[in-house]
Amino acid sequence: MKRHRFEPARLIAGLTALTLGTGYGLDALGLWQAPGLWLFLALPAGLLLSGVTAAVWATIRRHRIPHTDDAPPLTHS
């Protein structure tokens, strides 16, 4: 299986969606009385945090020293 690089912005967006879905689901079942404004504002806040994280992560990747495959392999003795 091909490995994918870690993207923290997608993690934050996914956690935001999971949290909102859980909140609305618990509210629909009557197990939790969700404050409507909290759930309504959580989506833009999560997406904003995800966008800021993506911008910071792109800046970090851009300024990181590039990995070269010309380096000699490490040997264990």
Biopython code that builds the backbone (N, CA, C, O; Angstrom):
import numpy as np
from Bio.PDB.StructureBuilder import StructureBuilder

atoms = [
    (1, "MET", "N", (0.842, -1.171, 0.000)),
    (1, "MET", "CA", (0.000, 0.000, 0.000)),
    (1, "MET", "C", (0.897, 1.247, 0.000)),
    (1, "MET", "O", (1.861, 1.335, 0.760)),
    (2, "LYS", "N", (0.565, 2.177, -0.845)),
    (2, "LYS", "CA", (1.347, 3.407, -0.942)),
    (2, "LYS", "C", (1.078, 4.292, 0.276)),
    (2, "LYS", "O", (-0.072, 4.511, 0.659)),
    (3, "ARG", "N", (2.142, 4.787, 0.866)),
    (3, "ARG", "CA", (1.994, 5.669, 2.026)),
    (3, "ARG", "C", (1.746, 7.087, 1.559)),
    (3, "ARG", "O", (2.313, 7.537, 0.563)),
    (4, "HIS", "N", (0.896, 7.784, 2.286)),
    (4, "HIS", "CA", (0.584, 9.172, 1.982)),
    (4, "HIS", "C", (1.277, 10.053, 2.995)),
    (4, "HIS", "O", (1.477, 9.658, 4.143)),
    (5, "ARG", "N", (1.641, 11.245, 2.569)),
    (5, "ARG", "CA", (2.277, 12.154, 3.515)),
    (5, "ARG", "C", (1.227, 12.718, 4.471)),
    (5, "ARG", "O", (0.050, 12.836, 4.130)),
    (6, "PHE", "N", (1.677, 13.058, 5.657)),
    (6, "PHE", "CA", (0.797, 13.550, 6.712)),
    (6, "PHE", "C", (0.374, 14.973, 6.391)),
    (6, "PHE", "O", (1.211, 15.823, 6.087)),
    (7, "GLU", "N", (-0.924, 15.228, 6.460)),
    (7, "GLU", "CA", (-1.465, 16.561, 6.232)),
    (7, "GLU", "C", (-2.343, 16.944, 7.419)),
    (7, "GLU", "O", (-3.488, 16.504, 7.513)),
    (8, "PRO", "N", (-1.804, 17.770, 8.330)),
    (8, "PRO", "CA", (-2.548, 18.107, 9.545)),
    (8, "PRO", "C", (-3.824, 18.902, 9.278)),
    (8, "PRO", "O", (-4.760, 18.827, 10.074)),
    (9, "ALA", "N", (-3.889, 19.651, 8.195)),
    (9, "ALA", "CA", (-5.100, 20.417, 7.890)),
    (9, "ALA", "C", (-6.278, 19.483, 7.611)),
    (9, "ALA", "O", (-7.401, 19.762, 8.030)),
    (10, "ARG", "N", (-6.032, 18.398, 6.919)),
    (10, "ARG", "CA", (-7.103, 17.430, 6.667)),
    (10, "ARG", "C", (-7.531, 16.737, 7.949)),
    (10, "ARG", "O", (-8.707, 16.421, 8.128)),
    (11, "LEU", "N", (-6.579, 16.503, 8.841)),
    (11, "LEU", "CA", (-6.908, 15.917, 10.130)),
    (11, "LEU", "C", (-7.832, 16.841, 10.919)),
    (11, "LEU", "O", (-8.821, 16.382, 11.492)),
    (12, "ILE", "N", (-7.526, 18.118, 10.955)),
    (12, "ILE", "CA", (-8.352, 19.081, 11.686)),
    (12, "ILE", "C", (-9.730, 19.203, 11.051)),
    (12, "ILE", "O", (-10.732, 19.249, 11.764)),
    (13, "ALA", "N", (-9.799, 19.255, 9.733)),
    (13, "ALA", "CA", (-11.093, 19.338, 9.053)),
    (13, "ALA", "C", (-11.924, 18.085, 9.318)),
    (13, "ALA", "O", (-13.133, 18.179, 9.531)),
    (14, "GLY", "N", (-11.298, 16.934, 9.306)),
    (14, "GLY", "CA", (-12.012, 15.687, 9.587)),
    (14, "GLY", "C", (-12.510, 15.613, 11.018)),
    (14, "GLY", "O", (-13.634, 15.177, 11.268)),
    (15, "LEU", "N", (-11.679, 16.037, 11.958)),
    (15, "LEU", "CA", (-12.102, 16.043, 13.358)),
    (15, "LEU", "C", (-13.240, 17.032, 13.588)),
    (15, "LEU", "O", (-14.139, 16.775, 14.389)),
    (16, "THR", "N", (-13.202, 18.156, 12.890)),
    (16, "THR", "CA", (-14.291, 19.135, 12.990)),
    (16, "THR", "C", (-15.591, 18.528, 12.481)),
    (16, "THR", "O", (-16.629, 18.650, 13.131)),
    (17, "ALA", "N", (-15.543, 17.882, 11.336)),
    (17, "ALA", "CA", (-16.750, 17.259, 10.778)),
    (17, "ALA", "C", (-17.262, 16.134, 11.675)),
    (17, "ALA", "O", (-18.469, 15.986, 11.864)),
    (18, "LEU", "N", (-16.344, 15.346, 12.224)),
    (18, "LEU", "CA", (-16.734, 14.261, 13.118)),
    (18, "LEU", "C", (-17.387, 14.800, 14.393)),
    (18, "LEU", "O", (-18.382, 14.250, 14.864)),
    (19, "THR", "N", (-16.833, 15.863, 14.943)),
    (19, "THR", "CA", (-17.390, 16.479, 16.142)),
    (19, "THR", "C", (-18.782, 17.051, 15.876)),
    (19, "THR", "O", (-19.701, 16.859, 16.672)),
    (20, "LEU", "N", (-18.929, 17.749, 14.758)),
    (20, "LEU", "CA", (-20.237, 18.314, 14.425)),
    (20, "LEU", "C", (-21.273, 17.224, 14.176)),
    (20, "LEU", "O", (-22.410, 17.331, 14.635)),
    (21, "GLY", "N", (-20.891, 16.194, 13.462)),
    (21, "GLY", "CA", (-21.811, 15.090, 13.211)),
    (21, "GLY", "C", (-22.236, 14.400, 14.499)),
    (21, "GLY", "O", (-23.404, 14.054, 14.673)),
    (22, "THR", "N", (-21.282, 14.203, 15.395)),
    (22, "THR", "CA", (-21.603, 13.597, 16.687)),
    (22, "THR", "C", (-22.527, 14.502, 17.499)),
    (22, "THR", "O", (-23.484, 14.030, 18.112)),
    (23, "GLY", "N", (-22.240, 15.793, 17.501)),
    (23, "GLY", "CA", (-23.077, 16.740, 18.241)),
    (23, "GLY", "C", (-24.494, 16.778, 17.731)),
    (23, "GLY", "O", (-25.441, 16.733, 18.516)),
    (24, "TYR", "N", (-24.656, 16.863, 16.418)),
    (24, "TYR", "CA", (-26.000, 16.879, 15.842)),
    (24, "TYR", "C", (-26.710, 15.536, 16.046)),
    (24, "TYR", "O", (-27.920, 15.497, 16.272)),
    (25, "GLY", "N", (-25.958, 14.445, 15.966)),
    (25, "GLY", "CA", (-26.561, 13.127, 16.186)),
    (25, "GLY", "C", (-27.050, 12.949, 17.614)),
    (25, "GLY", "O", (-28.156, 12.456, 17.837)),
    (26, "LEU", "N", (-26.235, 13.346, 18.576)),
    (26, "LEU", "CA", (-26.642, 13.250, 19.980)),
    (26, "LEU", "C", (-27.822, 14.164, 20.273)),
    (26, "LEU", "O", (-28.696, 13.819, 21.068)),
    (27, "ASP", "N", (-27.851, 15.326, 19.634)),
    (27, "ASP", "CA", (-28.978, 16.247, 19.812)),
    (27, "ASP", "C", (-30.256, 15.650, 19.214)),
    (27, "ASP", "O", (-31.333, 15.778, 19.797)),
    (28, "ALA", "N", (-30.139, 15.005, 18.065)),
    (28, "ALA", "CA", (-31.307, 14.401, 17.428)),
    (28, "ALA", "C", (-31.852, 13.228, 18.246)),
    (28, "ALA", "O", (-33.060, 12.992, 18.268)),
    (29, "LEU", "N", (-30.962, 12.494, 18.919)),
    (29, "LEU", "CA", (-31.397, 11.374, 19.746)),
    (29, "LEU", "C", (-31.926, 11.819, 21.104)),
    (29, "LEU", "O", (-32.523, 11.028, 21.834)),
    (30, "GLY", "N", (-31.707, 13.073, 21.437)),
    (30, "GLY", "CA", (-32.165, 13.589, 22.716)),
    (30, "GLY", "C", (-31.236, 13.281, 23.875)),
    (30, "GLY", "O", (-31.605, 13.465, 25.035)),
    (31, "LEU", "N", (-30.029, 12.812, 23.568)),
    (31, "LEU", "CA", (-29.073, 12.479, 24.621)),
    (31, "LEU", "C", (-28.279, 13.692, 25.100)),
    (31, "LEU", "O", (-27.702, 13.670, 26.187)),
    (32, "TRP", "N", (-28.252, 14.727, 24.303)),
    (32, "TRP", "CA", (-27.492, 15.917, 24.657)),
    (32, "TRP", "C", (-28.216, 17.123, 24.075)),
    (32, "TRP", "O", (-28.602, 17.117, 22.907)),
    (33, "GLN", "N", (-28.394, 18.130, 24.872)),
    (33, "GLN", "CA", (-29.046, 19.348, 24.399)),
    (33, "GLN", "C", (-27.955, 20.278, 23.878)),
    (33, "GLN", "O", (-27.326, 20.996, 24.655)),
    (34, "ALA", "N", (-27.733, 20.265, 22.586)),
    (34, "ALA", "CA", (-26.659, 21.045, 21.980)),
    (34, "ALA", "C", (-27.065, 22.505, 21.852)),
    (34, "ALA", "O", (-28.153, 22.810, 21.363)),
    (35, "PRO", "N", (-26.195, 23.405, 22.289)),
    (35, "PRO", "CA", (-26.472, 24.815, 22.043)),
    (35, "PRO", "C", (-26.359, 25.094, 20.542)),
    (35, "PRO", "O", (-25.310, 24.854, 19.945)),
    (36, "GLY", "N", (-27.421, 25.595, 19.940)),
    (36, "GLY", "CA", (-27.472, 25.773, 18.490)),
    (36, "GLY", "C", (-26.392, 26.673, 17.945)),
    (36, "GLY", "O", (-25.831, 26.401, 16.883)),
    (37, "LEU", "N", (-26.092, 27.748, 18.660)),
    (37, "LEU", "CA", (-25.072, 28.675, 18.180)),
    (37, "LEU", "C", (-23.690, 28.029, 18.186)),
    (37, "LEU", "O", (-22.876, 28.287, 17.300)),
    (38, "TRP", "N", (-23.429, 27.190, 19.187)),
    (38, "TRP", "CA", (-22.124, 26.534, 19.281)),
    (38, "TRP", "C", (-21.893, 25.640, 18.067)),
    (38, "TRP", "O", (-20.830, 25.690, 17.447)),
    (39, "LEU", "N", (-22.879, 24.829, 17.732)),
    (39, "LEU", "CA", (-22.718, 23.934, 16.587)),
    (39, "LEU", "C", (-22.667, 24.711, 15.276)),
    (39, "LEU", "O", (-21.967, 24.317, 14.343)),
    (40, "PHE", "N", (-23.397, 25.800, 15.208)),
    (40, "PHE", "CA", (-23.411, 26.596, 13.985)),
    (40, "PHE", "C", (-22.066, 27.289, 13.756)),
    (40, "PHE", "O", (-21.610, 27.387, 12.617)),
    (41, "LEU", "N", (-21.426, 27.770, 14.825)),
    (41, "LEU", "CA", (-20.146, 28.473, 14.689)),
    (41, "LEU", "C", (-18.937, 27.549, 14.691)),
    (41, "LEU", "O", (-17.833, 27.976, 14.354)),
    (42, "ALA", "N", (-19.130, 26.295, 15.065)),
    (42, "ALA", "CA", (-18.006, 25.362, 15.105)),
    (42, "ALA", "C", (-17.486, 25.036, 13.700)),
    (42, "ALA", "O", (-16.288, 24.819, 13.518)),
    (43, "LEU", "N", (-18.369, 25.002, 12.724)),
    (43, "LEU", "CA", (-17.934, 24.684, 11.352)),
    (43, "LEU", "C", (-17.015, 25.759, 10.781)),
    (43, "LEU", "O", (-15.922, 25.419, 10.329)),
    (44, "PRO", "N", (-17.398, 27.040, 10.775)),
    (44, "PRO", "CA", (-16.463, 28.039, 10.245)),
    (44, "PRO", "C", (-15.177, 28.134, 11.062)),
    (44, "PRO", "O", (-14.104, 28.371, 10.507)),
    (45, "ALA", "N", (-15.279, 27.952, 12.372)),
    (45, "ALA", "CA", (-14.073, 28.004, 13.204)),
    (45, "ALA", "C", (-13.131, 26.853, 12.866)),
    (45, "ALA", "O", (-11.920, 27.050, 12.777)),
    (46, "GLY", "N", (-13.675, 25.657, 12.679)),
    (46, "GLY", "CA", (-12.852, 24.505, 12.316)),
    (46, "GLY", "C", (-12.226, 24.651, 10.943)),
    (46, "GLY", "O", (-11.069, 24.285, 10.738)),
    (47, "LEU", "N", (-12.991, 25.185, 10.004)),
    (47, "LEU", "CA", (-12.447, 25.375, 8.654)),
    (47, "LEU", "C", (-11.386, 26.479, 8.632)),
    (47, "LEU", "O", (-10.404, 26.386, 7.895)),
    (48, "LEU", "N", (-11.586, 27.515, 9.436)),
    (48, "LEU", "CA", (-10.576, 28.570, 9.539)),
    (48, "LEU", "C", (-9.287, 28.020, 10.145)),
    (48, "LEU", "O", (-8.196, 28.302, 9.650)),
    (49, "LEU", "N", (-9.411, 27.243, 11.207)),
    (49, "LEU", "CA", (-8.239, 26.633, 11.826)),
    (49, "LEU", "C", (-7.543, 25.688, 10.853)),
    (49, "LEU", "O", (-6.314, 25.630, 10.812)),
    (50, "SER", "N", (-8.312, 24.959, 10.082)),
    (50, "SER", "CA", (-7.744, 24.060, 9.082)),
    (50, "SER", "C", (-6.987, 24.832, 7.999)),
    (50, "SER", "O", (-5.922, 24.400, 7.561)),
    (51, "GLY", "N", (-7.532, 25.968, 7.569)),
    (51, "GLY", "CA", (-6.851, 26.794, 6.563)),
    (51, "GLY", "C", (-5.557, 27.396, 7.077)),
    (51, "GLY", "O", (-4.554, 27.430, 6.363)),
    (52, "VAL", "N", (-5.578, 27.869, 8.313)),
    (52, "VAL", "CA", (-4.351, 28.418, 8.909)),
    (52, "VAL", "C", (-3.300, 27.319, 9.046)),
    (52, "VAL", "O", (-2.120, 27.540, 8.770)),
    (53, "THR", "N", (-3.735, 26.137, 9.474)),
    (53, "THR", "CA", (-2.812, 25.014, 9.603)),
    (53, "THR", "C", (-2.210, 24.633, 8.254)),
    (53, "THR", "O", (-1.018, 24.338, 8.172)),
    (54, "ALA", "N", (-3.014, 24.635, 7.206)),
    (54, "ALA", "CA", (-2.511, 24.312, 5.865)),
    (54, "ALA", "C", (-1.472, 25.337, 5.409)),
    (54, "ALA", "O", (-0.466, 24.970, 4.801)),
    (55, "ALA", "N", (-1.709, 26.615, 5.699)),
    (55, "ALA", "CA", (-0.763, 27.651, 5.298)),
    (55, "ALA", "C", (0.561, 27.507, 6.058)),
    (55, "ALA", "O", (1.637, 27.627, 5.472)),
    (56, "VAL", "N", (0.470, 27.252, 7.355)),
    (56, "VAL", "CA", (1.695, 27.080, 8.153)),
    (56, "VAL", "C", (2.443, 25.829, 7.713)),
    (56, "VAL", "O", (3.668, 25.853, 7.589)),
    (57, "TRP", "N", (1.722, 24.736, 7.474)),
    (57, "TRP", "CA", (2.356, 23.492, 7.057)),
    (57, "TRP", "C", (3.034, 23.650, 5.690)),
    (57, "TRP", "O", (4.117, 23.106, 5.479)),
    (58, "ALA", "N", (2.420, 24.379, 4.771)),
    (58, "ALA", "CA", (3.032, 24.609, 3.461)),
    (58, "ALA", "C", (4.295, 25.445, 3.592)),
    (58, "ALA", "O", (5.278, 25.203, 2.892)),
    (59, "THR", "N", (4.274, 26.428, 4.487)),
    (59, "THR", "CA", (5.465, 27.255, 4.711)),
    (59, "THR", "C", (6.587, 26.421, 5.302)),
    (59, "THR", "O", (7.743, 26.568, 4.905)),
    (60, "ILE", "N", (6.265, 25.554, 6.238)),
    (60, "ILE", "CA", (7.291, 24.695, 6.844)),
    (60, "ILE", "C", (7.879, 23.766, 5.799)),
    (60, "ILE", "O", (9.097, 23.597, 5.743)),
    (61, "ARG", "N", (7.039, 23.158, 4.966)),
    (61, "ARG", "CA", (7.545, 22.250, 3.924)),
    (61, "ARG", "C", (8.406, 22.984, 2.910)),
    (61, "ARG", "O", (9.388, 22.432, 2.414)),
    (62, "ARG", "N", (8.046, 24.222, 2.597)),
    (62, "ARG", "CA", (8.790, 24.987, 1.600)),
    (62, "ARG", "C", (10.190, 25.337, 2.092)),
    (62, "ARG", "O", (11.136, 25.374, 1.304)),
    (63, "HIS", "N", (10.325, 25.593, 3.388)),
    (63, "HIS", "CA", (11.613, 26.019, 3.935)),
    (63, "HIS", "C", (12.440, 24.870, 4.491)),
    (63, "HIS", "O", (13.549, 25.090, 4.976)),
    (64, "ARG", "N", (11.928, 23.666, 4.429)),
    (64, "ARG", "CA", (12.662, 22.508, 4.910)),
    (64, "ARG", "C", (13.759, 22.155, 3.912)),
    (64, "ARG", "O", (13.607, 22.378, 2.711)),
    (65, "ILE", "N", (14.851, 21.608, 4.404)),
    (65, "ILE", "CA", (15.950, 21.187, 3.527)),
    (65, "ILE", "C", (15.453, 20.005, 2.694)),
    (65, "ILE", "O", (14.933, 19.035, 3.246)),
    (66, "PRO", "N", (15.609, 20.080, 1.369)),
    (66, "PRO", "CA", (15.110, 18.978, 0.531)),
    (66, "PRO", "C", (15.889, 17.688, 0.784)),
    (66, "PRO", "O", (17.104, 17.704, 0.982)),
    (67, "HIS", "N", (15.170, 16.587, 0.771)),
    (67, "HIS", "CA", (15.775, 15.272, 0.961)),
    (67, "HIS", "C", (16.364, 14.816, -0.377)),
    (67, "HIS", "O", (15.679, 14.805, -1.400)),
    (68, "THR", "N", (17.628, 14.446, -0.351)),
    (68, "THR", "CA", (18.265, 13.991, -1.590)),
    (68, "THR", "C", (18.505, 12.489, -1.492)),
    (68, "THR", "O", (18.808, 11.954, -0.425)),
    (69, "ASP", "N", (18.363, 11.844, -2.605)),
    (69, "ASP", "CA", (18.604, 10.393, -2.654)),
    (69, "ASP", "C", (20.072, 10.091, -2.966)),
    (69, "ASP", "O", (20.456, 8.928, -3.080)),
    (70, "ASP", "N", (20.898, 11.148, -3.106)),
    (70, "ASP", "CA", (22.319, 10.942, -3.411)),
    (70, "ASP", "C", (23.128, 10.657, -2.165)),
    (70, "ASP", "O", (24.318, 10.356, -2.267)),
    (71, "ALA", "N", (22.526, 10.740, -1.000)),
    (71, "ALA", "CA", (23.263, 10.494, 0.233)),
    (71, "ALA", "C", (23.604, 9.014, 0.331)),
    (71, "ALA", "O", (22.831, 8.159, -0.101)),
    (72, "PRO", "N", (24.776, 8.716, 0.906)),
    (72, "PRO", "CA", (25.144, 7.296, 1.054)),
    (72, "PRO", "C", (24.224, 6.613, 2.059)),
    (72, "PRO", "O", (23.797, 7.230, 3.035)),
    (73, "PRO", "N", (23.923, 5.347, 1.820)),
    (73, "PRO", "CA", (23.029, 4.625, 2.729)),
    (73, "PRO", "C", (23.678, 4.427, 4.095)),
    (73, "PRO", "O", (24.895, 4.281, 4.204)),
    (74, "LEU", "N", (22.863, 4.426, 5.112)),
    (74, "LEU", "CA", (23.365, 4.191, 6.466)),
    (74, "LEU", "C", (23.572, 2.692, 6.651)),
    (74, "LEU", "O", (22.744, 1.879, 6.239)),
    (75, "THR", "N", (24.668, 2.350, 7.265)),
    (75, "THR", "CA", (24.936, 0.945, 7.544)),
    (75, "THR", "C", (24.995, 0.736, 9.042)),
    (75, "THR", "O", (25.492, 1.584, 9.783)),
    (76, "HIS", "N", (24.496, -0.373, 9.468)),
    (76, "HIS", "CA", (24.547, -0.720, 10.887)),
    (76, "HIS", "C", (25.684, -1.693, 11.107)),
    (76, "HIS", "O", (25.807, -2.696, 10.404)),
    (77, "SER", "N", (26.526, -1.382, 12.105)),
    (77, "SER", "CA", (27.634, -2.294, 12.360)),
    (77, "SER", "C", (27.487, -3.000, 13.671)),
    (77, "SER", "O", (28.341, -3.808, 14.037)),
]
sb = StructureBuilder()
sb.init_structure("model")
sb.init_model(0)
sb.init_chain("A")
sb.init_seg("    ")
for serial, (resi, resn, name, xyz) in enumerate(atoms, 1):
    if name == "N":
        sb.init_residue(resn, " ", resi, " ")
    sb.init_atom(name, np.array(xyz, "f"), 0.0, 1.0, " ", f" {name:<3s}", serial, name[0])
structure = sb.get_structure()
